[in-house]
Amino acid sequence: MATFSLGKHPHVDLCDLLKLEGWVESGAMAKSLIAEGHVTVNGAVELRKRCKIVAGQVVEFDGNQVTVTA
């Protein structure tokens, strides 16, 4: 399973994570897909575009999965 490191940051916004992982081409596309219910966090559909993703959470989209680490 893929991991995403927060580095020195306490969290990453969900829409930014999708862009950083290369799953979407733009922030607008990420926000639209999140609003339409295509993204899950820890197995639950997440509709908040700027949801703060912290270490230990698992984000899934379109067959891709990433675990966020500190």
PDB file as gemmi writes it, atoms N, CA and C in Angstrom:
CRYST1    1.000    1.000    1.000  90.00  90.00  90.00 P 1                      
ATOM      1  N   MET A   1       0.849  -1.192   0.000  1.00  0.00           N  
ATOM      2  CA  MET A   1       0.000   0.000   0.000  1.00  0.00           C  
ATOM      3  C   MET A   1       0.885   1.243   0.000  1.00  0.00           C  
ATOM      4  N   ALA A   2       0.501   2.239  -0.732  1.00  0.00           N  
ATOM      5  CA  ALA A   2       1.262   3.479  -0.831  1.00  0.00           C  
ATOM      6  C   ALA A   2       1.128   4.296   0.453  1.00  0.00           C  
ATOM      7  N   THR A   3       2.145   5.114   0.717  1.00  0.00           N  
ATOM      8  CA  THR A   3       2.086   6.012   1.872  1.00  0.00           C  
ATOM      9  C   THR A   3       2.371   7.433   1.412  1.00  0.00           C  
ATOM     10  N   PHE A   4       1.862   8.388   2.181  1.00  0.00           N  
ATOM     11  CA  PHE A   4       2.108   9.809   1.934  1.00  0.00           C  
ATOM     12  C   PHE A   4       2.595  10.398   3.241  1.00  0.00           C  
ATOM     13  N   SER A   5       3.779  10.992   3.229  1.00  0.00           N  
ATOM     14  CA  SER A   5       4.349  11.559   4.445  1.00  0.00           C  
ATOM     15  C   SER A   5       3.982  13.032   4.587  1.00  0.00           C  
ATOM     16  N   LEU A   6       3.504  13.393   5.765  1.00  0.00           N  
ATOM     17  CA  LEU A   6       3.160  14.786   6.045  1.00  0.00           C  
ATOM     18  C   LEU A   6       4.403  15.635   6.258  1.00  0.00           C  
ATOM     19  N   GLY A   7       5.532  14.994   6.498  1.00  0.00           N  
ATOM     20  CA  GLY A   7       6.749  15.752   6.770  1.00  0.00           C  
ATOM     21  C   GLY A   7       6.585  16.535   8.063  1.00  0.00           C  
ATOM     22  N   LYS A   8       6.812  17.823   7.998  1.00  0.00           N  
ATOM     23  CA  LYS A   8       6.707  18.669   9.194  1.00  0.00           C  
ATOM     24  C   LYS A   8       5.320  19.274   9.372  1.00  0.00           C  
ATOM     25  N   HIS A   9       4.398  18.944   8.471  1.00  0.00           N  
ATOM     26  CA  HIS A   9       3.061  19.527   8.524  1.00  0.00           C  
ATOM     27  C   HIS A   9       2.131  18.669   9.391  1.00  0.00           C  
ATOM     28  N   PRO A  10       1.189  19.291  10.109  1.00  0.00           N  
ATOM     29  CA  PRO A  10       0.268  18.522  10.957  1.00  0.00           C  
ATOM     30  C   PRO A  10      -0.837  17.823  10.176  1.00  0.00           C  
ATOM     31  N   HIS A  11      -1.140  18.322   8.972  1.00  0.00           N  
ATOM     32  CA  HIS A  11      -2.216  17.743   8.161  1.00  0.00           C  
ATOM     33  C   HIS A  11      -2.058  18.178   6.703  1.00  0.00           C  
ATOM     34  N   VAL A  12      -2.879  17.576   5.841  1.00  0.00           N  
ATOM     35  CA  VAL A  12      -2.954  17.992   4.437  1.00  0.00           C  
ATOM     36  C   VAL A  12      -4.443  18.025   4.076  1.00  0.00           C  
ATOM     37  N   ASP A  13      -4.860  19.034   3.322  1.00  0.00           N  
ATOM     38  CA  ASP A  13      -6.254  19.095   2.887  1.00  0.00           C  
ATOM     39  C   ASP A  13      -6.512  17.957   1.904  1.00  0.00           C  
ATOM     40  N   LEU A  14      -7.699  17.377   1.981  1.00  0.00           N  
ATOM     41  CA  LEU A  14      -8.045  16.238   1.133  1.00  0.00           C  
ATOM     42  C   LEU A  14      -7.875  16.562  -0.352  1.00  0.00           C  
ATOM     43  N   CYS A  15      -8.358  17.712  -0.786  1.00  0.00           N  
ATOM     44  CA  CYS A  15      -8.251  18.061  -2.213  1.00  0.00           C  
ATOM     45  C   CYS A  15      -6.788  18.191  -2.634  1.00  0.00           C  
ATOM     46  N   ASP A  16      -5.929  18.686  -1.742  1.00  0.00           N  
ATOM     47  CA  ASP A  16      -4.508  18.801  -2.056  1.00  0.00           C  
ATOM     48  C   ASP A  16      -3.844  17.431  -2.131  1.00  0.00           C  
ATOM     49  N   LEU A  17      -4.256  16.516  -1.267  1.00  0.00           N  
ATOM     50  CA  LEU A  17      -3.685  15.168  -1.276  1.00  0.00           C  
ATOM     51  C   LEU A  17      -3.938  14.474  -2.615  1.00  0.00           C  
ATOM     52  N   LEU A  18      -5.141  14.624  -3.140  1.00  0.00           N  
ATOM     53  CA  LEU A  18      -5.460  14.009  -4.428  1.00  0.00           C  
ATOM     54  C   LEU A  18      -4.547  14.554  -5.529  1.00  0.00           C  
ATOM     55  N   LYS A  19      -4.270  15.856  -5.482  1.00  0.00           N  
ATOM     56  CA  LYS A  19      -3.375  16.463  -6.469  1.00  0.00           C  
ATOM     57  C   LYS A  19      -1.938  15.986  -6.261  1.00  0.00           C  
ATOM     58  N   LEU A  20      -1.476  15.993  -5.034  1.00  0.00           N  
ATOM     59  CA  LEU A  20      -0.095  15.605  -4.729  1.00  0.00           C  
ATOM     60  C   LEU A  20       0.186  14.150  -5.091  1.00  0.00           C  
ATOM     61  N   GLU A  21      -0.825  13.306  -4.956  1.00  0.00           N  
ATOM     62  CA  GLU A  21      -0.664  11.893  -5.313  1.00  0.00           C  
ATOM     63  C   GLU A  21      -0.751  11.673  -6.832  1.00  0.00           C  
ATOM     64  N   GLY A  22      -1.143  12.716  -7.570  1.00  0.00           N  
ATOM     65  CA  GLY A  22      -1.258  12.594  -9.017  1.00  0.00           C  
ATOM     66  C   GLY A  22      -2.528  11.887  -9.470  1.00  0.00           C  
ATOM     67  N   TRP A  23      -3.494  11.789  -8.580  1.00  0.00           N  
ATOM     68  CA  TRP A  23      -4.753  11.106  -8.901  1.00  0.00           C  
ATOM     69  C   TRP A  23      -5.672  11.980  -9.732  1.00  0.00           C  
ATOM     70  N   VAL A  24      -5.499  13.300  -9.657  1.00  0.00           N  
ATOM     71  CA  VAL A  24      -6.299  14.247 -10.441  1.00  0.00           C  
ATOM     72  C   VAL A  24      -5.365  15.279 -11.050  1.00  0.00           C  
ATOM     73  N   GLU A  25      -5.848  15.951 -12.095  1.00  0.00           N  
ATOM     74  CA  GLU A  25      -5.013  16.930 -12.786  1.00  0.00           C  
ATOM     75  C   GLU A  25      -5.088  18.327 -12.192  1.00  0.00           C  
ATOM     76  N   SER A  26      -6.181  18.623 -11.473  1.00  0.00           N  
ATOM     77  CA  SER A  26      -6.338  19.975 -10.950  1.00  0.00           C  
ATOM     78  C   SER A  26      -7.099  19.968  -9.635  1.00  0.00           C  
ATOM     79  N   GLY A  27      -6.970  21.085  -8.913  1.00  0.00           N  
ATOM     80  CA  GLY A  27      -7.704  21.238  -7.672  1.00  0.00           C  
ATOM     81  C   GLY A  27      -9.197  21.260  -7.913  1.00  0.00           C  
ATOM     82  N   ALA A  28      -9.613  21.866  -9.007  1.00  0.00           N  
ATOM     83  CA  ALA A  28     -11.042  21.932  -9.324  1.00  0.00           C  
ATOM     84  C   ALA A  28     -11.605  20.529  -9.553  1.00  0.00           C  
ATOM     85  N   MET A  29     -10.831  19.689 -10.234  1.00  0.00           N  
ATOM     86  CA  MET A  29     -11.266  18.316 -10.479  1.00  0.00           C  
ATOM     87  C   MET A  29     -11.356  17.553  -9.151  1.00  0.00           C  
ATOM     88  N   ALA A  30     -10.370  17.752  -8.283  1.00  0.00           N  
ATOM     89  CA  ALA A  30     -10.377  17.086  -6.976  1.00  0.00           C  
ATOM     90  C   ALA A  30     -11.608  17.491  -6.178  1.00  0.00           C  
ATOM     91  N   LYS A  31     -11.897  18.780  -6.124  1.00  0.00           N  
ATOM     92  CA  LYS A  31     -13.042  19.270  -5.353  1.00  0.00           C  
ATOM     93  C   LYS A  31     -14.350  18.719  -5.895  1.00  0.00           C  
ATOM     94  N   SER A  32     -14.463  18.642  -7.205  1.00  0.00           N  
ATOM     95  CA  SER A  32     -15.673  18.125  -7.824  1.00  0.00           C  
ATOM     96  C   SER A  32     -15.870  16.648  -7.484  1.00  0.00           C  
ATOM     97  N   LEU A  33     -14.813  15.856  -7.602  1.00  0.00           N  
ATOM     98  CA  LEU A  33     -14.909  14.427  -7.317  1.00  0.00           C  
ATOM     99  C   LEU A  33     -15.216  14.160  -5.848  1.00  0.00           C  
ATOM    100  N   ILE A  34     -14.641  14.969  -4.969  1.00  0.00           N  
ATOM    101  CA  ILE A  34     -14.925  14.827  -3.532  1.00  0.00           C  
ATOM    102  C   ILE A  34     -16.399  15.145  -3.274  1.00  0.00           C  
ATOM    103  N   ALA A  35     -16.882  16.257  -3.833  1.00  0.00           N  
ATOM    104  CA  ALA A  35     -18.275  16.678  -3.631  1.00  0.00           C  
ATOM    105  C   ALA A  35     -19.269  15.645  -4.162  1.00  0.00           C  
ATOM    106  N   GLU A  36     -18.861  14.893  -5.197  1.00  0.00           N  
ATOM    107  CA  GLU A  36     -19.734  13.879  -5.787  1.00  0.00           C  
ATOM    108  C   GLU A  36     -19.679  12.550  -5.040  1.00  0.00           C  
ATOM    109  N   GLY A  37     -18.842  12.477  -3.997  1.00  0.00           N  
ATOM    110  CA  GLY A  37     -18.803  11.275  -3.166  1.00  0.00           C  
ATOM    111  C   GLY A  37     -17.909  10.163  -3.673  1.00  0.00           C  
ATOM    112  N   HIS A  38     -16.891  10.492  -4.457  1.00  0.00           N  
ATOM    113  CA  HIS A  38     -16.007   9.473  -5.028  1.00  0.00           C  
ATOM    114  C   HIS A  38     -14.787   9.156  -4.164  1.00  0.00           C  
ATOM    115  N   VAL A  39     -14.618   9.870  -3.042  1.00  0.00           N  
ATOM    116  CA  VAL A  39     -13.429   9.699  -2.206  1.00  0.00           C  
ATOM    117  C   VAL A  39     -13.847   9.220  -0.818  1.00  0.00           C  
ATOM    118  N   THR A  40     -13.088   8.239  -0.286  1.00  0.00           N  
ATOM    119  CA  THR A  40     -13.358   7.793   1.079  1.00  0.00           C  
ATOM    120  C   THR A  40     -12.138   8.044   1.959  1.00  0.00           C  
ATOM    121  N   VAL A  41     -12.428   8.289   3.232  1.00  0.00           N  
ATOM    122  CA  VAL A  41     -11.399   8.432   4.255  1.00  0.00           C  
ATOM    123  C   VAL A  41     -11.728   7.420   5.341  1.00  0.00           C  
ATOM    124  N   ASN A  42     -10.802   6.510   5.593  1.00  0.00           N  
ATOM    125  CA  ASN A  42     -11.010   5.425   6.566  1.00  0.00           C  
ATOM    126  C   ASN A  42     -12.287   4.645   6.253  1.00  0.00           C  
ATOM    127  N   GLY A  43     -12.567   4.452   4.967  1.00  0.00           N  
ATOM    128  CA  GLY A  43     -13.697   3.639   4.545  1.00  0.00           C  
ATOM    129  C   GLY A  43     -15.036   4.344   4.462  1.00  0.00           C  
ATOM    130  N   ALA A  44     -15.098   5.611   4.865  1.00  0.00           N  
ATOM    131  CA  ALA A  44     -16.356   6.370   4.824  1.00  0.00           C  
ATOM    132  C   ALA A  44     -16.264   7.469   3.761  1.00  0.00           C  
ATOM    133  N   VAL A  45     -17.351   7.663   3.025  1.00  0.00           N  
ATOM    134  CA  VAL A  45     -17.373   8.718   2.006  1.00  0.00           C  
ATOM    135  C   VAL A  45     -17.156  10.069   2.681  1.00  0.00           C  
ATOM    136  N   GLU A  46     -16.248  10.860   2.127  1.00  0.00           N  
ATOM    137  CA  GLU A  46     -15.934  12.187   2.666  1.00  0.00           C  
ATOM    138  C   GLU A  46     -16.321  13.235   1.628  1.00  0.00           C  
ATOM    139  N   LEU A  47     -17.204  14.161   2.024  1.00  0.00           N  
ATOM    140  CA  LEU A  47     -17.689  15.191   1.103  1.00  0.00           C  
ATOM    141  C   LEU A  47     -17.054  16.559   1.339  1.00  0.00           C  
ATOM    142  N   ARG A  48     -16.262  16.697   2.396  1.00  0.00           N  
ATOM    143  CA  ARG A  48     -15.617  17.983   2.696  1.00  0.00           C  
ATOM    144  C   ARG A  48     -14.318  18.103   1.901  1.00  0.00           C  
ATOM    145  N   LYS A  49     -14.272  19.083   1.014  1.00  0.00           N  
ATOM    146  CA  LYS A  49     -13.117  19.252   0.127  1.00  0.00           C  
ATOM    147  C   LYS A  49     -11.838  19.559   0.897  1.00  0.00           C  
ATOM    148  N   ARG A  50     -11.965  20.334   1.949  1.00  0.00           N  
ATOM    149  CA  ARG A  50     -10.797  20.757   2.725  1.00  0.00           C  
ATOM    150  C   ARG A  50     -10.662  19.973   4.030  1.00  0.00           C  
ATOM    151  N   CYS A  51     -11.227  18.769   4.059  1.00  0.00           N  
ATOM    152  CA  CYS A  51     -11.095  17.906   5.231  1.00  0.00           C  
ATOM    153  C   CYS A  51      -9.613  17.760   5.568  1.00  0.00           C  
ATOM    154  N   LYS A  52      -9.267  17.955   6.833  1.00  0.00           N  
ATOM    155  CA  LYS A  52      -7.873  17.856   7.265  1.00  0.00           C  
ATOM    156  C   LYS A  52      -7.501  16.382   7.436  1.00  0.00           C  
ATOM    157  N   ILE A  53      -6.609  15.901   6.596  1.00  0.00           N  
ATOM    158  CA  ILE A  53      -6.167  14.512   6.657  1.00  0.00           C  
ATOM    159  C   ILE A  53      -4.897  14.464   7.516  1.00  0.00           C  
ATOM    160  N   VAL A  54      -4.930  13.618   8.554  1.00  0.00           N  
ATOM    161  CA  VAL A  54      -3.813  13.521   9.489  1.00  0.00           C  
ATOM    162  C   VAL A  54      -3.194  12.129   9.431  1.00  0.00           C  
ATOM    163  N   ALA A  55      -2.053  11.975  10.091  1.00  0.00           N  
ATOM    164  CA  ALA A  55      -1.338  10.699  10.109  1.00  0.00           C  
ATOM    165  C   ALA A  55      -2.247   9.586  10.623  1.00  0.00           C  
ATOM    166  N   GLY A  56      -2.168   8.446   9.966  1.00  0.00           N  
ATOM    167  CA  GLY A  56      -2.956   7.285  10.363  1.00  0.00           C  
ATOM    168  C   GLY A  56      -4.216   7.087   9.541  1.00  0.00           C  
ATOM    169  N   GLN A  57      -4.614   8.102   8.787  1.00  0.00           N  
ATOM    170  CA  GLN A  57      -5.822   7.977   7.980  1.00  0.00           C  
ATOM    171  C   GLN A  57      -5.501   7.339   6.623  1.00  0.00           C  
ATOM    172  N   VAL A  58      -6.489   6.632   6.076  1.00  0.00           N  
ATOM    173  CA  VAL A  58      -6.357   5.978   4.782  1.00  0.00           C  
ATOM    174  C   VAL A  58      -7.343   6.625   3.811  1.00  0.00           C  
ATOM    175  N   VAL A  59      -6.835   7.099   2.687  1.00  0.00           N  
ATOM    176  CA  VAL A  59      -7.664   7.763   1.682  1.00  0.00           C  
ATOM    177  C   VAL A  59      -7.722   6.867   0.448  1.00  0.00           C  
ATOM    178  N   GLU A  60      -8.943   6.700  -0.100  1.00  0.00           N  
ATOM    179  CA  GLU A  60      -9.123   5.880  -1.297  1.00  0.00           C  
ATOM    180  C   GLU A  60      -9.881   6.661  -2.358  1.00  0.00           C  
ATOM    181  N   PHE A  61      -9.457   6.454  -3.616  1.00  0.00           N  
ATOM    182  CA  PHE A  61     -10.121   7.077  -4.747  1.00  0.00           C  
ATOM    183  C   PHE A  61      -9.815   6.285  -6.007  1.00  0.00           C  
ATOM    184  N   ASP A  62     -10.831   5.903  -6.728  1.00  0.00           N  
ATOM    185  CA  ASP A  62     -10.690   5.287  -8.047  1.00  0.00           C  
ATOM    186  C   ASP A  62      -9.709   4.113  -8.059  1.00  0.00           C  
ATOM    187  N   GLY A  63      -9.813   3.248  -7.061  1.00  0.00           N  
ATOM    188  CA  GLY A  63      -8.947   2.083  -6.990  1.00  0.00           C  
ATOM    189  C   GLY A  63      -7.583   2.332  -6.396  1.00  0.00           C  
ATOM    190  N   ASN A  64      -7.306   3.575  -6.053  1.00  0.00           N  
ATOM    191  CA  ASN A  64      -6.027   3.932  -5.428  1.00  0.00           C  
ATOM    192  C   ASN A  64      -6.227   4.067  -3.923  1.00  0.00           C  
ATOM    193  N   GLN A  65      -5.196   3.720  -3.161  1.00  0.00           N  
ATOM    194  CA  GLN A  65      -5.290   3.838  -1.711  1.00  0.00           C  
ATOM    195  C   GLN A  65      -3.940   4.348  -1.181  1.00  0.00           C  
ATOM    196  N   VAL A  66      -4.004   5.266  -0.223  1.00  0.00           N  
ATOM    197  CA  VAL A  66      -2.776   5.776   0.370  1.00  0.00           C  
ATOM    198  C   VAL A  66      -2.985   5.936   1.875  1.00  0.00           C  
ATOM    199  N   THR A  67      -1.970   5.548   2.640  1.00  0.00           N  
ATOM    200  CA  THR A  67      -1.977   5.719   4.089  1.00  0.00           C  
ATOM    201  C   THR A  67      -1.112   6.935   4.403  1.00  0.00           C  
ATOM    202  N   VAL A  68      -1.650   7.845   5.198  1.00  0.00           N  
ATOM    203  CA  VAL A  68      -0.922   9.070   5.549  1.00  0.00           C  
ATOM    204  C   VAL A  68      -0.069   8.799   6.786  1.00  0.00           C  
ATOM    205  N   THR A  69       1.202   9.181   6.703  1.00  0.00           N  
ATOM    206  CA  THR A  69       2.140   8.989   7.819  1.00  0.00           C  
ATOM    207  C   THR A  69       2.700  10.327   8.262  1.00  0.00           C  
ATOM    208  N   ALA A  70       3.194  10.342   9.485  1.00  0.00           N  
ATOM    209  CA  ALA A  70       3.766  11.579  10.052  1.00  0.00           C  
ATOM    210  C   ALA A  70       5.119  11.885   9.425  1.00  0.00           C  
TER     211      ALA A  70                                                      
END                                                                             
